[in-house]
Amino acid sequence: MAYGIILQIIPDPNLAQQALVSLFASPQIEQCLASPSNSPACAIIRLARAKALDVNRVSSSAIGAVFPEQSHVEDGNMGKYIFDLSFNQGYELPAIAERLKISYVDAMKSMRDYFKYLRRP
């Protein structure tokens, strides 16, 4: 499960495996697993995402990556695009809304509509 989350954020399998090893070698994993208030699976997913975003930020800054353009996004895929920017690439929703020149509320609505779409049978 953790590796799947990491692969969504870091498509390079070698970097993804390094992030996974780093995740399970980190002291935070023991703290999360010992905490009775958290589900171990949820804690691992949160940590996997955080670790992958850290690795992705370092590798992106090394190659000079910039905010991805939306030129290829169709109207029906805006929610998916915003979700990808937020969850997989780690951009904050206010920054996404500003960059896409839409309101914060419209960005949230697009993501909510995308979640509704995913939950349909």
Backbone hydrogen bonds in HBPLUS format (Angstrom, degrees):
<---DONOR---> <-ACCEPTOR-->    atom                        ^
c    i                          cat <-CA-CA->   ^        H-A-AA   ^      H-
h    n   atom  resd res      DA  || num        DHA   H-A  angle D-A-AA Bond
n    s   type  num  typ     dist DA aas  dist angle  dist       angle   num
A0005-ILE N   A0001-MET O   3.14 MM   4  6.48 157.3  2.19 151.0 156.1     1
A0006-ILE N   A0002-ALA O   2.95 MM   4  6.20 163.5  1.97 151.7 156.6     2
A0007-LEU N   A0003-TYR O   2.83 MM   4  6.02 156.0  1.89 148.2 154.7     3
A0008-GLN N   A0004-GLY O   3.14 MM   4  6.37 140.1  2.31 140.2 149.6     4
A0008-GLN N   A0005-ILE O   3.20 MM   3  5.28 129.0  2.47  96.4 109.4     5
A0009-ILE N   A0006-ILE O   3.07 MM   3  5.28 130.8  2.32 101.1 113.9     6
A0010-ILE N   A0006-ILE O   2.72 MM   4  5.87 163.3  1.75 160.1 166.0     7
A0016-ALA N   A0012-ASP O   2.88 MM   4  6.05 159.6  1.92 158.3 165.1     8
A0017-GLN N   A0013-PRO O   2.89 MM   4  6.00 153.4  1.97 143.3 149.3     9
A0018-GLN N   A0014-ASN O   3.08 MM   4  6.35 153.3  2.16 143.6 150.9    10
A0019-ALA N   A0015-LEU O   2.92 MM   4  6.21 153.6  1.99 148.3 155.4    11
A0020-LEU N   A0016-ALA O   2.96 MM   4  6.22 151.8  2.04 145.0 152.7    12
A0021-VAL N   A0017-GLN O   2.96 MM   4  6.21 162.3  1.99 151.1 154.9    13
A0022-SER N   A0018-GLN O   2.91 MM   4  6.06 159.1  1.96 145.2 151.8    14
A0023-LEU N   A0019-ALA O   2.83 MM   4  6.02 145.7  1.95 142.3 152.0    15
A0024-PHE N   A0020-LEU O   3.13 MM   4  6.46 164.4  2.15 154.5 155.3    16
A0025-ALA N   A0021-VAL O   2.97 MM   4  6.09 125.6  2.28 141.0 155.9    17
A0026-SER N   A0023-LEU O   3.25 MM   3  5.37 156.6  2.31 102.5 109.5    18
A0029-ILE N   A0026-SER O   3.38 MM   3  5.87 147.4  2.50 107.7 114.5    19
A0031-GLN N   A0027-PRO O   3.39 MM   4  6.74 159.7  2.43 148.0 153.4    20
A0032-CYS N   A0028-GLN O   2.94 MM   4  6.15 162.1  1.98 153.6 157.7    21
A0033-LEU N   A0029-ILE O   3.04 MM   4  6.15 157.9  2.09 145.6 151.7    22
A0034-ALA N   A0030-GLU O   3.00 MM   4  6.05 141.1  2.15 141.5 151.4    23
A0035-SER N   A0031-GLN O   3.18 MM   4  6.27 129.1  2.45 138.7 150.2    24
A0043-ALA N   A0039-SER O   2.96 MM   4  6.17 164.7  1.98 161.3 166.0    25
A0044-ILE N   A0040-PRO O   2.95 MM   4  6.11 159.1  1.99 148.6 153.9    26
A0045-ILE N   A0041-ALA O   2.97 MM   4  6.17 157.8  2.02 148.4 154.6    27
A0046-ARG N   A0042-CYS O   2.93 MM   4  6.16 164.9  1.96 152.7 156.5    28
A0047-LEU N   A0043-ALA O   2.98 MM   4  6.17 163.3  2.01 148.8 153.6    29
A0048-ALA N   A0044-ILE O   2.78 MM   4  5.89 153.7  1.85 147.0 155.0    30
A0049-ARG N   A0045-ILE O   2.95 MM   4  6.15 163.1  1.98 152.3 155.9    31
A0050-ALA N   A0046-ARG O   3.01 MM   4  6.24 164.9  2.03 148.5 152.9    32
A0051-LYS N   A0047-LEU O   2.85 MM   4  5.99 163.4  1.87 151.1 155.7    33
A0052-ALA N   A0048-ALA O   2.90 MM   4  6.04 162.2  1.94 148.8 154.0    34
A0053-LEU N   A0049-ARG O   2.87 MM   4  6.07 159.3  1.91 153.2 158.9    35
A0054-ASP N   A0050-ALA O   2.98 MM   4  6.21 153.4  2.06 145.4 152.6    36
A0055-VAL N   A0051-LYS O   3.00 MM   4  6.30 163.2  2.03 151.9 155.9    37
A0056-ASN N   A0052-ALA O   2.79 MM   4  5.93 159.4  1.83 149.2 156.0    38
A0057-ARG N   A0053-LEU O   2.82 MM   4  5.95 153.4  1.89 146.0 152.6    39
A0058-VAL N   A0054-ASP O   3.10 MM   4  6.34 161.6  2.13 149.0 153.3    40
A0059-SER N   A0055-VAL O   2.96 MM   4  6.21 167.8  1.98 154.1 157.4    41
A0060-SER N   A0056-ASN O   2.74 MM   4  5.78 151.0  1.83 144.8 153.9    42
A0061-SER N   A0057-ARG O   2.88 MM   4  5.97 158.8  1.93 146.1 151.6    43
A0062-ALA N   A0058-VAL O   3.09 MM   4  6.22 143.0  2.23 138.5 148.6    44
A0063-ILE N   A0059-SER O   3.26 MM   4  6.50 138.2  2.44 136.5 145.5    45
A0063-ILE N   A0060-SER O   3.20 MM   3  5.30 129.3  2.48  95.0 107.4    46
A0064-GLY N   A0060-SER O   2.88 MM   4  5.92 109.9  2.38 137.1 155.2    47
A0065-ALA N   A0060-SER O   2.88 MM   5  5.02 172.2  1.89 143.4 145.2    48
A0073-VAL N   A0070-GLN O   2.88 MM   3  5.24 168.1  1.90 122.6 125.9    49
A0077-ASN N   A0074-GLU O   3.00 MM   3  5.33 149.7  2.09 110.8 120.3    50
A0078-MET N   A0075-ASP O   3.45 MM   3  5.67 171.3  2.46 112.8 113.2    51
A0081-TYR N   A0077-ASN O   2.91 MM   4  6.15 156.9  1.97 154.7 161.8    52
A0082-ILE N   A0078-MET O   2.85 MM   4  6.09 162.5  1.88 155.1 159.2    53
A0083-PHE N   A0079-GLY O   2.88 MM   4  6.05 160.0  1.92 147.4 153.3    54
A0084-ASP N   A0080-LYS O   2.89 MM   4  6.07 158.8  1.93 146.0 151.9    55
A0085-LEU N   A0081-TYR O   2.93 MM   4  6.22 160.7  1.97 149.6 154.7    56
A0086-SER N   A0082-ILE O   2.93 MM   4  6.12 154.1  2.00 147.2 154.5    57
A0087-PHE N   A0083-PHE O   2.71 MM   4  5.73 159.0  1.75 160.8 164.4    58
A0088-ASN N   A0084-ASP O   3.01 MM   4  4.99 123.6  2.34 117.3 133.1    59
A0089-GLN N   A0084-ASP O   3.03 MM   5  6.40 133.4  2.25 156.5 167.3    60
A0091-TYR N   A0085-LEU O   2.99 MM   6  5.71 159.1  2.03 156.6 150.0    61
A0090-GLY N   A0086-SER O   3.22 MM   4  4.98 129.4  2.49 110.6 119.0    62
A0095-ALA N   A0092-GLU O   3.08 MM   3  5.38 119.1  2.47 104.8 119.2    63
A0096-ILE N   A0092-GLU O   3.00 MM   4  6.33 151.9  2.08 151.3 160.3    64
A0097-ALA N   A0093-LEU O   2.92 MM   4  6.13 169.1  1.93 158.1 159.9    65
A0098-GLU N   A0094-PRO O   2.99 MM   4  6.15 160.4  2.03 144.8 150.3    66
A0099-ARG N   A0095-ALA O   2.94 MM   4  6.04 164.6  1.96 146.6 151.1    67
A0100-LEU N   A0096-ILE O   2.89 MM   4  6.05 156.6  1.94 153.8 160.2    68
A0101-LYS N   A0097-ALA O   2.96 MM   4  5.88 108.6  2.49 133.4 149.7    69
A0102-ILE N   A0097-ALA O   2.93 MM   5  5.08 169.4  1.95 149.7 152.1    70
A0101-LYS N   A0098-GLU O   3.11 MM   3  4.95 149.0  2.21  96.5 105.9    71
A0107-ALA N   A0103-SER O   3.01 MM   4  6.35 151.7  2.09 148.6 156.7    72
A0108-MET N   A0104-TYR O   2.92 MM   4  6.25 159.8  1.96 152.2 157.4    73
A0109-LYS N   A0105-VAL O   2.86 MM   4  6.07 157.5  1.91 147.9 154.7    74
A0110-SER N   A0106-ASP O   2.91 MM   4  6.07 155.3  1.97 143.9 150.1    75
A0111-MET N   A0107-ALA O   3.07 MM   4  6.38 157.8  2.12 147.3 152.9    76
A0112-ARG N   A0108-MET O   2.85 MM   4  6.10 161.0  1.88 152.1 157.9    77
A0113-ASP N   A0109-LYS O   2.84 MM   4  6.04 162.0  1.87 152.1 156.7    78
A0114-TYR N   A0110-SER O   2.98 MM   4  6.17 147.4  2.09 139.6 148.8    79
A0115-PHE N   A0111-MET O   2.92 MM   4  6.26 152.4  2.00 151.0 158.1    80
A0116-LYS N   A0112-ARG O   2.95 MM   4  6.26 156.1  2.01 149.9 156.6    81
A0117-TYR N   A0113-ASP O   2.96 MM   4  6.18 153.5  2.03 143.2 150.3    82
A0118-LEU N   A0114-TYR O   2.99 MM   4  6.29 150.9  2.08 144.7 152.4    83
A0119-ARG N   A0115-PHE O   3.04 MM   4  6.27 143.4  2.18 145.8 155.1    84
A0120-ARG N   A0117-TYR O   3.38 MM   3  5.51 152.7  2.46 100.8 108.3    85
